[in-house]
Amino acid sequence: MTSKSSHEVRSSLIQEFGERDGFLVHVLTSRTAQLALEWRFFLYLFCGPVDRVRVLNDASPIVATTLSNTLWDNALTTIRRLTDNVESSSNKNVSLGHLELIAGELGRDGLAGRFESLQGTAKPIRKYVDKYIAHADYSASKGDGKISITRGETTHAIKEIVSYVSLFHEVVRDTTYCILPVTTAADEQQFLMRLYQGNLFDALEKDEHLASAKSGVYRKNFYDDLPQWTWDPEFRDDPF
């Protein structure tokens, strides 16, 4: 298995498909890979053992909730964009539909009808995004005729997108393309481990500080030794 930079991949795809189609293949593959990676973050952090969510909440409930909402909303929005029609009125969209067209132009019919099926899978998500994320629909905001999207529906749509893009590379390029990036140890699992260690250390420090105070022994607060750049009380009041 070889590894190339994003610039190298884009250059090789442009050389293979030409400027226009090479750009489309590169950007659509990259966006699909990023979508899969971010959804992996979400599934690991918020959909596994409850202890993982507890670690995030122990560190900061408001940040944990915001992270969860942001990852899910971003996934839904990306699905919406990737499954747009190739053209909307006079606008040309960077849509996964282009991959089916490129395959057809090259005489490969392995993707025929697959994009329409993909749009069908994403239809509930597209409707949800239109009402709750892309626009603030009045009735939806009031709670009338509420539309909901499940984690399972989102996961299914992403799996179908990844399968579709993988199939393009297999059918058109005779290549097994790893859509989900292979990450190093410094990934979401390492992130959670560091938070867990920090939470544990913080709890131990507070217990020891309290015990020292009760015994009348002065003990320097651990937080006094933290770098000054970690704290900015005025930023909370006016971050802009």
Stockholm file with secondary structure:
# STOCKHOLM 1.0

chainA/1-240         MTSKSSHEVRSSLIQEFGERDGFLVHVLTSRTAQLALEWRFFLYLFCGPVDRVRVLNDASPIVATTLSNTLWDNALTTIRRLTDNVESSSNKNVSLGHLELIAGELGRDGLAGRFESLQGTAKPIRKYVDKYIAHADYSASKGDGKISITRGETTHAIKEIVSYVSLFHEVVRDTTYCILPVTTAADEQQFLMRLYQGNLFDALEKDEHLASAKSGVYRKNFYDDLPQWTWDPEFRDDPF
#=GR chainA/1-240 SS CCCCCHHHHHHHHHHHHCHHHHHHHHHHHHHHHHHHHHHHHHHHHHSSCHHHHHHHHHHCHHHHHHHHHHHHHHHHHHHHHHTSCSEETTEECCCTHHHHHHHHHTTCCTTTTHHHHHHHHHHHHHHHHHHHTSSCCHHHHHTTTCCCCCHHHHHHHHHHHHHHHHHHHHHHHCCCCCCSCCCCSSSHHHHHHHHHHHHHHHHHHHHHHHHHHHTTCCCCCGGGGSCGGGCCHHHHHCCC
#=GC SS_cons         CCCCCHHHHHHHHHHHHCHHHHHHHHHHHHHHHHHHHHHHHHHHHHSSCHHHHHHHHHHCHHHHHHHHHHHHHHHHHHHHHHTSCSEETTEECCCTHHHHHHHHHTTCCTTTTHHHHHHHHHHHHHHHHHHHTSSCCHHHHHTTTCCCCCHHHHHHHHHHHHHHHHHHHHHHHCCCCCCSCCCCSSSHHHHHHHHHHHHHHHHHHHHHHHHHHHTTCCCCCGGGGSCGGGCCHHHHHCCC
//
